[in-house]
């Protein structure tokens, strides 16, 4: 495999899971999780998660993928999907 092919394959796969990884990071940080829960209480789950998703997209210059990750590891995303 060529180096460019390998790097493209790795980065493509990682970018498909970046939102899930960031929400997992949020879950594991006590202070961030408290802030998240307070924001959800004020703004609602859908608004909070959609705002975070858009911010992630902008910060990392991502584009929406045709297929969505069906089984995220983060319970914050799973709970959001249940209510959609």
C-alpha positions in Angstrom: 0.0 0.0 0.0 1.3 3.5 -0.8 1.8 6.0 2.0 -0.8 8.4 0.7 -3.3 5.6 0.5 -2.6 4.4 4.0 -2.8 7.9 5.5 -6.1 8.7 3.6 -7.6 5.4 4.9 -6.6 6.0 8.5 -7.8 9.7 8.5 -11.0 8.8 6.8 -11.9 6.1 9.3 -10.9 8.3 12.3 -12.9 11.3 11.0 -16.0 9.0 10.9 -15.6 8.5 14.7 -14.3 11.9 15.8 -17.6 13.1 17.2 -18.1 9.9 19.2 -14.5 10.2 20.6 -15.1 13.8 21.6 -18.3 12.9 23.4 -16.5 10.0 25.1 -13.8 12.5 26.3 -16.6 14.8 27.6 -18.1 11.8 29.5 -14.8 11.0 31.1 -14.1 14.5 32.4 -16.0 15.3 35.6 -15.9 19.0 35.2 -17.0 18.9 31.5 -19.7 16.4 32.3 -21.1 18.7 35.0 -21.1 21.6 32.5 -22.7 19.4 29.9 -25.5 18.3 32.3 -26.2 21.9 33.3 -26.4 23.0 29.7 -28.7 20.1 28.9 -31.0 21.1 31.8 -31.1 24.7 30.4 -31.1 24.2 26.7 -32.3 20.6 26.2 -30.6 17.5 25.0 -31.1 17.9 21.2 -30.0 21.5 21.1 -26.9 20.8 23.2 -25.8 17.8 21.2 -26.5 19.4 17.8 -24.6 22.5 18.9 -21.6 20.4 20.0 -21.8 18.5 16.8 -21.7 21.6 14.7 -18.8 23.1 16.7 -16.8 19.9 16.2 -17.5 20.0 12.5 -16.3 23.6 12.3 -13.3 23.2 14.5 -11.9 20.2 12.6 -13.2 21.3 9.2 -15.3 18.2 8.7 -18.0 17.4 6.2 -21.0 15.4 6.9 -20.5 11.8 5.8 -23.1 10.0 3.7 -23.4 7.3 6.3 -23.7 7.9 10.0 -22.1 5.9 12.7 -24.8 3.5 13.7 -23.4 2.3 17.0 -21.6 5.1 18.8 -19.8 4.2 22.1 -20.8 7.4 23.8 -23.9 7.1 25.9 -24.5 10.8 25.3 -24.9 10.3 21.6 -26.9 7.1 22.1 -29.3 9.0 24.4 -29.6 11.8 21.8 -30.4 9.3 19.0 -33.2 7.7 21.1 -35.0 11.0 21.3 -34.7 11.9 17.7 
